[in-house]
Amino acid sequence: MTLQDEAEAILKFFKDELGMFREGKEIHPGSSIDCFNAAKWMIENEIPSWKEVEWPGFFVKHIAQDHFQQHPESNLKSHTVGKIYRLKGDYLWDIRFHDVDKGSIIILTDVRGFEQDIQENNGIGIIILNALVISDEDDVCRKKIEELKGGPSEYELKRRMEGIRPRMRKKSFFLLYGIAYFISPEDIIGDTDTWLMSNFQKNMRNSDNKPRNAKYIIDMDNVPDEKIIVKSNFNMDPEDYKEFFTKK
C-alpha cells in the first residue's frame, strides 16, 4: 500500500465508525462517544486505558488497533510499545485526538523516542482526529470511573487534601474531521520551527522535581501543504466545507 492508501484506510475506518451516513436522501450525523460507553468497551476488551483522564485519545487508538487486527487482509496492524499505541503497515502511524476548542497545537511524544522512530521507519504518519468535546463539569464521569476503580488513588487523595482539584475529564466527544500528515527524517533536522517544534516541556519539572522529557509538538495552523496527505470529513457540512476538504 502507498502512504496515501494507508492514510485513507485509517480515516475511512473512523468515518465508517463515527461519521455521518446517508439513508436515501437523508444525511444523518455520526455517533458521539461518552466516557461510560468507552470505559465499558475498554473494560470488556481488558484495556487498562479506561482509567485515564484523557480517555478519548486512548480510545480512538484502541478501536483502530482492534479493527485492523480483526482484518488480516489489511496491510495495517496493531503496533504497541509500552503505552504508545500505534498502527504499522508499510508506514508507522500515530493517531492523535484533538479538541477543536483547544487551539492548533498537537502534543506528540518524547523527542528522543520520536526521532528514533522516524529514523528507524523512514518517517512517521500522524493522524489528527479533530472533535467537539463536552467537559465533565458536573463530575458525573469522574465519580463513575472512580467507583469502577474502587475509589481515588492515594496520589489523588493527597492532592485533594492539598486543595488541588482533580483534572476535569471529558464527558463525551463527537468527531468532526481528520487530517493525515507525514513527517520525514529531513523534517526533524530542517527548519521547521513554525510547525514542528521539539521544545514542549523543555526545562519543566514534575511535582517530585524530576525534569520532564521534552516533547515534539505540531502547530496545525502552520503545517506546509506538502506535508498533508489527505483530509476526511466525518461530520461537517459537506457544502459549507467543500473547499476545505478538496484543497490541501
PASEBA-1860 file (N, C-alpha, C; in nm, 3 decimals):
! residues 248
1> MTLQDEAE> 0.083/-0.120/0.000/0.000/0.000/0.000/0.087/0.125/0.000 ~ 0.039/0.229/-0.065/0.111/0.355/-0.066/0.084/0.430/0.064 ~ 0.159/0.537/0.085/0.137/0.622/0.201/-0.006/0.674/0.203 ~ -0.055/0.720/0.089/-0.192/0.772/0.082/-0.295/0.661/0.104 ~ -0.268/0.542/0.051/-0.361/0.430/0.071/-0.380/0.400/0.219 ~ -0.269/0.396/0.293/-0.278/0.364/0.435/-0.348/0.476/0.513 ~ -0.316/0.602/0.481/-0.381/0.715/0.547/-0.531/0.712/0.522 ~ -0.570/0.687/0.398/-0.713/0.683/0.363/-0.784/0.567/0.431
9> AILKFFKD> -0.716/0.454/0.446/-0.777/0.338/0.512/-0.806/0.368/0.659 ~ -0.714/0.435/0.727/-0.734/0.469/0.868/-0.848/0.570/0.883 ~ -0.846/0.673/0.800/-0.951/0.775/0.809/-1.087/0.718/0.769 ~ -1.088/0.626/0.674/-1.214/0.562/0.633/-1.274/0.482/0.749 ~ -1.189/0.416/0.825/-1.240/0.342/0.940/-1.315/0.434/1.035 ~ -1.255/0.549/1.069/-1.321/0.641/1.162/-1.446/0.703/1.100 ~ -1.443/0.728/0.970/-1.563/0.782/0.905/-1.675/0.679/0.906 ~ -1.642/0.555/0.875/-1.744/0.449/0.876/-1.798/0.424/1.017
17> ELGMFREG> -1.711/0.434/1.116/-1.748/0.403/1.253/-1.824/0.517/1.321 ~ -1.779/0.641/1.300/-1.832/0.754/1.376/-1.874/0.873/1.291 ~ -1.870/0.857/1.159/-1.904/0.967/1.071/-2.049/0.965/1.026 ~ -2.088/1.075/0.958/-2.226/1.084/0.908/-2.250/0.978/0.802 ~ -2.379/0.943/0.785/-2.414/0.840/0.687/-2.544/0.880/0.617 ~ -2.564/0.822/0.502/-2.681/0.857/0.421/-2.783/0.743/0.420 ~ -2.909/0.780/0.437/-3.022/0.688/0.420/-3.115/0.751/0.318 ~ -3.114/0.697/0.196/-3.192/0.759/0.089/-3.137/0.898/0.061
25> KEIHPGSS> -3.221/0.999/0.074/-3.177/1.137/0.051/-3.137/1.207/0.181 ~ -3.154/1.137/0.293/-3.126/1.196/0.423/-2.982/1.167/0.467 ~ -2.917/1.270/0.520/-2.784/1.253/0.578/-2.797/1.263/0.729 ~ -2.749/1.161/0.801/-2.759/1.157/0.946/-2.620/1.175/1.009 ~ -2.613/1.247/1.120/-2.483/1.264/1.186/-2.434/1.134/1.246 ~ -2.303/1.123/1.261/-2.246/1.005/1.324/-2.269/1.004/1.474 ~ -2.216/0.904/1.539/-2.238/0.886/1.683/-2.135/0.964/1.764 ~ -2.180/1.015/1.878/-2.086/1.068/1.976/-2.049/0.954/2.071
33> IDCFNAAK> -1.937/0.967/2.138/-1.890/0.864/2.230/-1.879/0.926/2.369 ~ -1.943/0.864/2.468/-1.931/0.915/2.604/-1.836/0.829/2.686 ~ -1.798/0.885/2.802/-1.696/0.819/2.884/-1.742/0.683/2.935 ~ -1.872/0.668/2.957/-1.924/0.542/3.012/-1.914/0.429/2.910 ~ -1.960/0.455/2.787/-1.955/0.351/2.684/-1.811/0.320/2.643 ~ -1.727/0.424/2.641/-1.585/0.400/2.609/-1.520/0.314/2.717 ~ -1.548/0.346/2.844/-1.491/0.267/2.953/-1.541/0.123/2.948 ~ -1.671/0.106/2.920/-1.729/-0.028/2.911/-1.659/-0.110/2.804
41> WMIENEIP> -1.638/-0.049/2.686/-1.573/-0.121/2.576/-1.430/-0.159/2.613 ~ -1.356/-0.066/2.674/-1.217/-0.095/2.709/-1.209/-0.200/2.819 ~ -1.300/-0.195/2.916/-1.301/-0.296/3.022/-1.330/-0.434/2.964 ~ -1.430/-0.441/2.875/-1.465/-0.569/2.812/-1.349/-0.625/2.731 ~ -1.267/-0.537/2.677/-1.153/-0.581/2.597/-1.022/-0.583/2.676 ~ -1.037/-0.571/2.810/-0.922/-0.580/2.902/-0.813/-0.479/2.869 ~ -0.857/-0.356/2.841/-0.765/-0.247/2.809/-0.764/-0.151/2.927 ~ -0.653/-0.138/2.998/-0.650/-0.056/3.120/-0.664/0.095/3.098
49> SWKEVEWP> -0.659/0.140/2.973/-0.666/0.283/2.945/-0.799/0.346/2.984 ~ -0.900/0.267/3.021/-1.029/0.323/3.063/-1.014/0.409/3.188 ~ -0.906/0.391/3.260/-0.882/0.468/3.383/-0.823/0.607/3.355 ~ -0.774/0.628/3.234/-0.702/0.750/3.202/-0.794/0.874/3.198 ~ -0.742/0.986/3.250/-0.816/1.112/3.244/-0.842/1.151/3.099 ~ -0.740/1.139/3.015/-0.754/1.174/2.873/-0.795/1.050/2.793 ~ -0.905/0.989/2.836/-0.950/0.863/2.776/-0.980/0.870/2.626 ~ -1.031/0.983/2.570/-1.062/0.981/2.426/-0.940/0.950/2.339
57> GFFVKHIA> -0.824/1.005/2.377/-0.703/0.981/2.298/-0.663/0.834/2.295 ~ -0.685/0.766/2.407/-0.656/0.623/2.413/-0.764/0.543/2.341 ~ -0.889/0.582/2.359/-1.000/0.509/2.300/-0.988/0.502/2.148 ~ -0.960/0.615/2.082/-0.954/0.614/1.935/-0.837/0.529/1.885 ~ -0.728/0.527/1.960/-0.615/0.441/1.921/-0.654/0.294/1.932 ~ -0.720/0.259/2.043/-0.753/0.119/2.068/-0.857/0.065/1.971 ~ -0.960/0.146/1.939/-1.061/0.092/1.846/-1.002/0.074/1.707 ~ -0.906/0.160/1.669/-0.840/0.143/1.540/-0.753/0.017/1.540
65> QDHFQQHP> -0.677/-0.003/1.648/-0.594/-0.123/1.657/-0.681/-0.249/1.652 ~ -0.791/-0.246/1.725/-0.881/-0.362/1.730/-0.938/-0.391/1.591 ~ -0.980/-0.286/1.521/-1.038/-0.304/1.388/-0.939/-0.368/1.291 ~ -0.821/-0.312/1.284/-0.726/-0.362/1.185/-0.668/-0.499/1.222 ~ -0.663/-0.530/1.352/-0.622/-0.664/1.393/-0.725/-0.767/1.349 ~ -0.852/-0.727/1.344/-0.958/-0.820/1.304/-0.974/-0.829/1.152 ~ -0.894/-0.753/1.080/-0.900/-0.757/0.933/-0.760/-0.788/0.880 ~ -0.722/-0.915/0.888/-0.586/-0.955/0.846/-0.555/-0.926/0.700
73> ESNLKSHT> -0.662/-0.904/0.619/-0.637/-0.871/0.479/-0.579/-0.731/0.464 ~ -0.592/-0.651/0.570/-0.537/-0.515/0.565/-0.387/-0.520/0.587 ~ -0.318/-0.425/0.531/-0.174/-0.415/0.549/-0.141/-0.358/0.686 ~ -0.239/-0.297/0.752/-0.216/-0.228/0.879/-0.237/-0.323/0.997 ~ -0.148/-0.314/1.094/-0.156/-0.398/1.213/-0.132/-0.315/1.338 ~ -0.176/-0.368/1.451/-0.151/-0.304/1.580/0.000/-0.302/1.608 ~ 0.049/-0.190/1.661/0.192/-0.176/1.692/0.203/-0.101/1.825 ~ 0.232/-0.175/1.933/0.233/-0.117/2.067/0.370/-0.134/2.131
81> VGKIYRLK> 0.423/-0.025/2.185/0.548/-0.027/2.261/0.521/0.047/2.391 ~ 0.517/-0.027/2.503/0.484/0.036/2.630/0.341/0.089/2.626 ~ 0.326/0.220/2.651/0.195/0.285/2.645/0.177/0.364/2.516 ~ 0.259/0.336/2.417/0.247/0.405/2.288/0.177/0.310/2.192 ~ 0.053/0.345/2.158/-0.033/0.259/2.077/-0.043/0.315/1.935 ~ 0.008/0.240/1.839/0.012/0.288/1.701/-0.036/0.179/1.605 ~ -0.034/0.215/1.477/-0.059/0.120/1.369/0.065/0.115/1.281 ~ 0.087/-0.002/1.220/0.202/-0.013/1.131/0.165/-0.098/1.010
89> GDYLWDIR> 0.193/-0.043/0.893/0.182/-0.116/0.769/0.317/-0.104/0.701 ~ 0.319/-0.050/0.581/0.447/-0.014/0.521/0.501/0.113/0.586 ~ 0.413/0.183/0.659/0.450/0.306/0.729/0.400/0.297/0.873 ~ 0.462/0.374/0.961/0.422/0.381/1.102/0.324/0.496/1.119 ~ 0.215/0.471/1.196/0.109/0.572/1.212/0.080/0.598/1.359 ~ 0.074/0.727/1.393/0.041/0.771/1.528/-0.090/0.849/1.522 ~ -0.194/0.801/1.592/-0.326/0.864/1.591/-0.336/0.958/1.711 ~ -0.374/1.083/1.685/-0.386/1.184/1.790/-0.525/1.243/1.794
97> FHDVDKGS> -0.580/1.254/1.913/-0.712/1.314/1.935/-0.694/1.461/1.969 ~ -0.782/1.547/1.910/-0.767/1.691/1.934/-0.902/1.758/1.955 ~ -0.914/1.831/2.065/-1.032/1.912/2.095/-1.021/2.041/2.013 ~ -1.117/2.065/1.924/-1.108/2.181/1.833/-1.115/2.314/1.907 ~ -1.160/2.313/2.031/-1.166/2.437/2.109/-1.037/2.464/2.184 ~ -0.935/2.381/2.162/-0.809/2.395/2.235/-0.694/2.443/2.147 ~ -0.723/2.527/2.049/-0.617/2.583/1.966/-0.570/2.487/1.858 ~ -0.448/2.509/1.812/-0.397/2.433/1.696/-0.276/2.347/1.728
105> IIILTDVR> -0.237/2.341/1.855/-0.116/2.267/1.894/-0.149/2.121/1.927 ~ -0.073/2.031/1.866/-0.087/1.887/1.891/0.040/1.838/1.960 ~ 0.026/1.779/2.080/0.142/1.729/2.153/0.171/1.587/2.107 ~ 0.296/1.561/2.072/0.338/1.428/2.027/0.415/1.358/2.141 ~ 0.515/1.280/2.108/0.585/1.201/2.210/0.723/1.261/2.240 ~ 0.794/1.196/2.333/0.926/1.243/2.374/1.019/1.261/2.255 ~ 1.100/1.363/2.261/1.189/1.397/2.149/1.277/1.279/2.110 ~ 1.344/1.218/2.206/1.439/1.110/2.174/1.369/0.992/2.106
113> GFEQDIQE> 1.256/0.947/2.166/1.185/0.834/2.109/1.124/0.866/1.974 ~ 1.073/0.987/1.959/1.011/1.028/1.833/1.114/1.031/1.720 ~ 1.229/1.087/1.748/1.334/1.094/1.646/1.386/0.955/1.610 ~ 1.394/0.868/1.710/1.438/0.730/1.683/1.336/0.658/1.595 ~ 1.207/0.676/1.625/1.102/0.613/1.544/1.106/0.662/1.400 ~ 1.131/0.789/1.381/1.137/0.846/1.246/1.256/0.790/1.169 ~ 1.370/0.781/1.235/1.489/0.729/1.167/1.472/0.580/1.133 ~ 1.416/0.502/1.227/1.402/0.358/1.205/1.296/0.324/1.102
121> NNGIGIII> 1.195/0.411/1.086/1.084/0.383/0.995/1.081/0.476/0.873 ~ 1.190/0.553/0.858/1.200/0.647/0.746/1.081/0.744/0.743 ~ 1.039/0.786/0.863/0.929/0.882/0.874/0.815/0.825/0.956 ~ 0.719/0.910/0.986/0.601/0.867/1.061/0.479/0.945/1.014 ~ 0.368/0.874/1.001/0.242/0.939/0.966/0.168/0.979/1.092 ~ 0.111/1.098/1.092/0.034/1.147/1.206/-0.111/1.166/1.161 ~ -0.203/1.098/1.228/-0.346/1.114/1.201/-0.405/1.200/1.313 ~ -0.458/1.316/1.278/-0.521/1.404/1.376/-0.672/1.391/1.363
129> LNALVISD> -0.738/1.351/1.472/-0.883/1.341/1.477/-0.936/1.461/1.555 ~ -0.997/1.554/1.483/-1.047/1.677/1.543/-1.192/1.658/1.587 ~ -1.221/1.696/1.711/-1.352/1.665/1.769/-1.408/1.779/1.853 ~ -1.541/1.782/1.862/-1.609/1.864/1.961/-1.612/1.785/2.091 ~ -1.585/1.852/2.202/-1.576/1.783/2.331/-1.672/1.847/2.431 ~ -1.741/1.762/2.505/-1.823/1.806/2.618/-1.746/1.773/2.746 ~ -1.721/1.875/2.829/-1.645/1.854/2.952/-1.734/1.798/3.063 ~ -1.672/1.729/3.154/-1.742/1.665/3.267/-1.758/1.766/3.382
137> EDDVCRKK> -1.830/1.875/3.355/-1.840/1.984/3.452/-1.915/1.945/3.579 ~ -2.005/1.850/3.570/-2.078/1.806/3.690/-2.013/1.688/3.760 ~ -1.895/1.647/3.712/-1.815/1.540/3.775/-1.881/1.403/3.771 ~ -1.985/1.385/3.692/-2.053/1.256/3.685/-1.960/1.148/3.632 ~ -1.887/1.182/3.526/-1.796/1.085/3.465/-1.684/1.048/3.562 ~ -1.622/1.149/3.623/-1.511/1.121/3.716/-1.556/1.031/3.831 ~ -1.671/1.061/3.889/-1.719/0.984/4.003/-1.748/0.839/3.963 ~ -1.805/0.819/3.844/-1.835/0.684/3.799/-1.708/0.605/3.775
145> IEELKGGP> -1.609/0.669/3.713/-1.483/0.599/3.686/-1.412/0.566/3.816 ~ -1.414/0.660/3.913/-1.353/0.633/4.042/-1.421/0.516/4.112 ~ -1.554/0.508/4.097/-1.629/0.397/4.154/-1.585/0.265/4.092 ~ -1.567/0.263/3.961/-1.523/0.142/3.892/-1.381/0.104/3.933 ~ -1.299/0.205/3.964/-1.160/0.182/4.004/-1.151/0.137/4.150 ~ -1.261/0.151/4.224/-1.257/0.117/4.366/-1.224/0.236/4.454 ~ -1.234/0.357/4.398/-1.207/0.478/4.474/-1.085/0.551/4.421 ~ -1.064/0.675/4.465/-0.947/0.752/4.419/-0.817/0.692/4.471
153> SEYELKRR> -0.711/0.714/4.396/-0.579/0.663/4.435/-0.524/0.746/4.552 ~ -0.419/0.695/4.614/-0.354/0.769/4.723/-0.302/0.903/4.674 ~ -0.249/0.904/4.552/-0.198/1.028/4.494/-0.311/1.130/4.478 ~ -0.427/1.085/4.428/-0.540/1.174/4.409/-0.592/1.226/4.543 ~ -0.597/1.138/4.644/-0.642/1.180/4.776/-0.547/1.284/4.837 ~ -0.417/1.264/4.818/-0.318/1.358/4.870/-0.336/1.495/4.806 ~ -0.359/1.497/4.674/-0.376/1.624/4.605/-0.504/1.696/4.654 ~ -0.607/1.621/4.681/-0.731/1.684/4.731/-0.711/1.742/4.870
161> MEGIRPRM> -0.633/1.673/4.954/-0.602/1.725/5.087/-0.522/1.854/5.078 ~ -0.446/1.867/4.969/-0.367/1.989/4.947/-0.451/2.099/4.881 ~ -0.579/2.068/4.856/-0.667/2.168/4.796/-0.660/2.176/4.645 ~ -0.601/2.075/4.582/-0.587/2.074/4.436/-0.703/1.995/4.376 ~ -0.782/2.060/4.293/-0.897/1.992/4.231/-0.851/1.890/4.129 ~ -0.923/1.780/4.115/-0.890/1.680/4.011/-0.902/1.743/3.873 ~ -0.822/1.693/3.781/-0.832/1.740/3.643/-0.970/1.705/3.588 ~ -1.027/1.799/3.513/-1.159/1.774/3.457/-1.149/1.675/3.342
169> RKKSFFLL> -1.233/1.576/3.347/-1.239/1.477/3.240/-1.325/1.527/3.125 ~ -1.321/1.453/3.018/-1.410/1.478/2.905/-1.530/1.383/2.918 ~ -1.649/1.439/2.910/-1.768/1.355/2.924/-1.798/1.280/2.795 ~ -1.782/1.349/2.680/-1.809/1.285/2.551/-1.739/1.362/2.440 ~ -1.731/1.299/2.323/-1.676/1.368/2.207/-1.752/1.329/2.080 ~ -1.739/1.416/1.980/-1.806/1.399/1.851/-1.706/1.436/1.743 ~ -1.663/1.338/1.665/-1.560/1.363/1.563/-1.612/1.454/1.452 ~ -1.530/1.551/1.413/-1.565/1.643/1.304/-1.491/1.609/1.175
177> YGIAYFIS> -1.360/1.598/1.183/-1.282/1.568/1.063/-1.144/1.516/1.101 ~ -1.078/1.454/1.004/-0.944/1.402/1.026/-0.847/1.453/0.922 ~ -0.721/1.466/0.961/-0.614/1.506/0.869/-0.495/1.413/0.890 ~ -0.436/1.369/0.781/-0.316/1.286/0.788/-0.195/1.366/0.740 ~ -0.090/1.367/0.821/0.036/1.431/0.785/0.145/1.325/0.776 ~ 0.256/1.360/0.712/0.371/1.271/0.715/0.494/1.352/0.750 ~ 0.568/1.305/0.853/0.691/1.370/0.898/0.808/1.283/0.857 ~ 0.898/1.339/0.780/1.012/1.264/0.728/1.137/1.289/0.813
185> PEDIIGDT> 1.243/1.207/0.794/1.367/1.233/0.867/1.423/1.372/0.840 ~ 1.400/1.423/0.719/1.451/1.557/0.685/1.382/1.666/0.767 ~ 1.257/1.640/0.806/1.181/1.742/0.880/1.237/1.767/1.019 ~ 1.294/1.664/1.081/1.341/1.683/1.218/1.481/1.744/1.223 ~ 1.544/1.761/1.108/1.674/1.830/1.106/1.667/1.959/1.026 ~ 1.551/1.983/0.967/1.535/2.102/0.884/1.481/2.220/0.962 ~ 1.451/2.328/0.891/1.398/2.449/0.951/1.246/2.437/0.960 ~ 1.196/2.379/1.070/1.052/2.356/1.084/0.996/2.427/1.207
193> DTWLMSNF> 1.067/2.529/1.254/1.029/2.592/1.380/0.889/2.653/1.380 ~ 0.830/2.671/1.263/0.697/2.731/1.259/0.586/2.626/1.274 ~ 0.617/2.498/1.250/0.509/2.397/1.256/0.545/2.271/1.332 ~ 0.673/2.234/1.340/0.717/2.115/1.412/0.827/2.156/1.508 ~ 0.799/2.151/1.638/0.892/2.202/1.737/0.920/2.097/1.843 ~ 1.041/2.100/1.898/1.084/1.995/1.992/1.109/2.050/2.133 ~ 1.048/2.163/2.166/1.079/2.226/2.295/0.965/2.222/2.396 ~ 0.858/2.146/2.369/0.748/2.140/2.465/0.793/2.067/2.592
201> QKNMRNSD> 0.768/2.126/2.707/0.806/2.076/2.839/0.955/2.089/2.868 ~ 1.031/2.146/2.776/1.175/2.162/2.800/1.196/2.253/2.921 ~ 1.284/2.212/3.010/1.316/2.285/3.133/1.202/2.285/3.236 ~ 1.099/2.201/3.213/0.991/2.188/3.311/1.018/2.068/3.402 ~ 0.957/2.072/3.522/0.978/1.964/3.618/0.845/1.909/3.667 ~ 0.845/1.779/3.708/0.728/1.717/3.767/0.711/1.762/3.912 ~ 0.601/1.717/3.974/0.574/1.756/4.113/0.682/1.705/4.208 ~ 0.755/1.597/4.167/0.864/1.545/4.251/0.998/1.610/4.218
209> NKPRNAKY> 0.992/1.717/4.137/1.108/1.798/4.098/1.199/1.729/3.996 ~ 1.157/1.614/3.944/1.235/1.550/3.840/1.206/1.618/3.706 ~ 1.309/1.636/3.622/1.287/1.704/3.494/1.197/1.624/3.402 ~ 1.112/1.693/3.327/1.026/1.628/3.229/1.101/1.612/3.097 ~ 1.065/1.508/3.023/1.123/1.491/2.891/1.059/1.589/2.794 ~ 1.142/1.656/2.716/1.089/1.745/2.612/1.013/1.664/2.508 ~ 0.908/1.723/2.451/0.826/1.656/2.352/0.815/1.739/2.224 ~ 0.788/1.669/2.116/0.758/1.737/1.991/0.613/1.785/1.993
217> IIDMDNVP> 0.588/1.896/1.926/0.452/1.943/1.903/0.438/1.985/1.757 ~ 0.314/1.977/1.708/0.280/2.024/1.574/0.183/2.141/1.588 ~ 0.208/2.246/1.512/0.111/2.356/1.503/0.035/2.339/1.372 ~ -0.090/2.292/1.381/-0.167/2.261/1.260/-0.190/2.383/1.172 ~ -0.190/2.502/1.232/-0.214/2.623/1.154/-0.098/2.656/1.061 ~ 0.019/2.596/1.088/0.137/2.632/1.010/0.199/2.516/0.933 ~ 0.133/2.401/0.931/0.189/2.286/0.858/0.187/2.316/0.707 ~ 0.301/2.299/0.638/0.303/2.323/0.493/0.209/2.228/0.419
225> DEKIIVKS> 0.149/2.276/0.312/0.053/2.196/0.235/0.113/2.063/0.190 ~ 0.241/2.063/0.158/0.302/1.941/0.105/0.316/1.831/0.210 ~ 0.299/1.865/0.339/0.305/1.764/0.444/0.169/1.698/0.468 ~ 0.062/1.755/0.410/-0.072/1.698/0.426/-0.093/1.587/0.323 ~ -0.128/1.469/0.368/-0.152/1.357/0.277/-0.297/1.357/0.230 ~ -0.389/1.366/0.326/-0.531/1.362/0.291/-0.612/1.417/0.408 ~ -0.730/1.470/0.376/-0.827/1.513/0.478/-0.953/1.431/0.462 ~ -1.028/1.415/0.570/-1.153/1.338/0.563/-1.261/1.406/0.647
233> NFNMDPED> -1.375/1.428/0.586/-1.488/1.490/0.654/-1.571/1.383/0.725 ~ -1.579/1.392/0.857/-1.659/1.296/0.931/-1.802/1.347/0.954 ~ -1.812/1.469/1.005/-1.944/1.519/1.044/-1.963/1.669/1.022 ~ -1.895/1.725/0.925/-1.912/1.866/0.896/-1.997/1.883/0.770 ~ -2.060/1.998/0.756/-2.148/2.021/0.643/-2.070/2.007/0.512 ~ -2.108/1.912/0.425/-2.031/1.887/0.302/-2.024/2.007/0.208 ~ -2.129/2.086/0.202/-2.130/2.202/0.113/-2.052/2.319/0.172 ~ -2.075/2.347/0.299/-2.007/2.461/0.363/-1.856/2.443/0.366
241> YKEFFTKK> -1.810/2.317/0.376/-1.667/2.292/0.389/-1.608/2.219/0.269 ~ -1.675/2.230/0.156/-1.631/2.160/0.035/-1.490/2.201/-0.005 ~ -1.462/2.330/-0.004/-1.329/2.378/-0.045/-1.221/2.329/0.049 ~ -1.249/2.327/0.180/-1.151/2.283/0.279/-1.109/2.139/0.253 ~ -1.205/2.054/0.218/-1.174/1.911/0.202/-1.126/1.873/0.061 ~ -1.137/1.964/-0.033/-1.086/1.936/-0.168/-0.952/2.001/-0.192 ~ -0.910/2.087/-0.101/-0.782/2.156/-0.115/-0.692/2.116/0.001 ~ -0.567/2.087/-0.029/-0.472/2.053/0.076/-0.434/2.180/0.152
END
